[in-house]
Amino acid sequence: MRSLTTRATVYLDPDLHKALRLKSIETSRSMSDLINDAIRGELAEDAADLAAFEARKKEPTLSFEDFVKELKRNGKL
């Protein structure tokens, strides 16, 4: 059974379109499949980043100024 899809108009840089078309031909995959996979990858990366932020939200913060002072105090600057 085929899943429902939504049609969208996307404007691509001509060189990106050519590269996508060539990759589609080389891999025997549709341009839509390649685009969907790329978007899923980007969203998965965003989800991982958000999870990391959530896991670290209770960590104490350190200002840039204090960080530089600490580097200097430890002889790293």
PESUL-V752141 format. One record per residue. N is the residue number from 1. RES is the residue in three letters. PSI is psi in radians with two decimals (NA if undefined). NEAR is the number of other ideal C-beta (glycine too) atoms within 12 Angstrom. Layout:
BEGIN
n	res	psi	near
N	RES	PSI	NEAR
N	RES	PSI	NEAR
END
This chain:
BEGIN
n	res	psi	near
1	MET	2.30	3
2	ARG	2.36	4
3	SER	2.72	8
4	LEU	2.53	6
5	THR	2.80	11
6	THR	2.35	9
7	ARG	2.42	7
8	ALA	2.57	10
9	THR	2.19	6
10	VAL	2.30	16
11	TYR	2.10	8
12	LEU	2.57	16
13	ASP	2.40	10
14	PRO	-0.68	10
15	ASP	-0.66	10
16	LEU	-0.69	17
17	HIS	-0.77	17
18	LYS	-0.78	14
19	ALA	-0.73	17
20	LEU	-0.76	25
21	ARG	-0.76	20
22	LEU	-0.71	15
23	LYS	-0.66	20
24	SER	-0.77	19
25	ILE	-0.80	14
26	GLU	-0.62	12
27	THR	-0.04	14
28	SER	0.66	10
29	ARG	2.61	18
30	SER	2.72	16
31	MET	-0.65	24
32	SER	-0.76	19
33	ASP	-0.74	18
34	LEU	-0.76	25
35	ILE	-0.78	23
36	ASN	-0.74	19
37	ASP	-0.70	19
38	ALA	-0.73	21
39	ILE	-0.75	16
40	ARG	-0.72	14
41	GLY	-0.75	14
42	GLU	-0.77	14
43	LEU	-0.63	14
44	ALA	-0.69	14
45	GLU	-0.74	14
46	ASP	-0.75	14
47	ALA	-0.70	14
48	ALA	-0.72	14
49	ASP	-0.78	14
50	LEU	-0.67	14
51	ALA	-0.69	13
52	ALA	-0.72	13
53	PHE	-0.76	13
54	GLU	-0.74	12
55	ALA	-0.48	11
56	ARG	0.08	12
57	LYS	-0.38	11
58	LYS	-0.02	8
59	GLU	2.53	10
60	PRO	2.59	8
61	THR	2.75	10
62	LEU	2.19	12
63	SER	2.76	10
64	PHE	-0.75	10
65	GLU	-0.80	10
66	ASP	-0.62	13
67	PHE	-0.77	15
68	VAL	-0.74	14
69	LYS	-0.70	14
70	GLU	-0.71	15
71	LEU	-0.73	14
72	LYS	-0.75	12
73	ARG	-0.57	11
74	ASN	0.11	10
75	GLY	0.32	7
76	LYS	-0.12	10
77	LEU	NA	10
END
